Amino acid sequence: MDLTFLLVTLALGTMLAVVLFALLSKKNVEDRRNDPDSKRSTLAKDGPSHGAPQDV
């Protein structure tokens, strides 16, 4: 196995991992956005204008 094959394999594996992570994160955000019972951000139009940020 030469160095070129190893580098290409690592680069493609890293890109695949990043894409899978992004898709999973997007799904989580969409699920939360569509949930009417989830807490709204203080920056959202329909969220509370006072209180602690949601992720604190």
C-alpha positions in Angstrom: 0.0 0.0 0.0 1.5 3.3 -1.0 1.2 6.7 0.6 -1.1 8.1 -2.1 -3.7 5.4 -1.5 -3.6 5.9 2.2 -4.0 9.7 1.9 -6.9 9.4 -0.5 -8.6 6.8 1.8 -8.2 9.0 4.8 -9.4 12.1 3.0 -12.5 10.4 1.6 -13.3 8.8 5.0 -13.0 12.2 6.7 -15.3 13.8 4.1 -17.8 11.0 4.5 -17.8 11.4 8.3 -18.4 15.1 8.0 -21.3 14.7 5.6 -22.9 12.1 7.8 -22.5 14.3 10.9 -24.0 17.3 9.0 -27.0 15.2 7.8 -27.6 13.9 11.4 -27.4 17.4 12.8 -29.8 18.7 10.1 -32.3 16.0 10.9 -32.2 16.9 14.6 -32.7 20.6 13.9 -35.7 19.8 11.6 -37.3 17.5 14.1 -36.9 20.1 16.8 -38.2 22.9 14.6 -41.3 20.8 13.8 -42.0 19.9 17.4 -44.6 22.3 18.8 -43.6 21.5 22.4 -39.9 22.4 22.1 -38.5 25.5 23.8 -38.1 28.4 21.5 -34.9 30.4 21.3 -35.0 33.9 22.7 -33.9 35.1 19.2 -36.9 33.4 17.5 -39.8 35.4 16.4 -42.3 33.3 18.4 -39.9 32.8 21.3 -39.9 34.6 24.7 -38.1 37.9 24.8 -36.7 37.3 28.3 -35.1 34.5 30.2 -31.9 32.4 29.8 -30.8 31.1 26.5 -32.2 27.7 25.7 -28.9 25.7 25.7 -27.8 27.0 29.1 
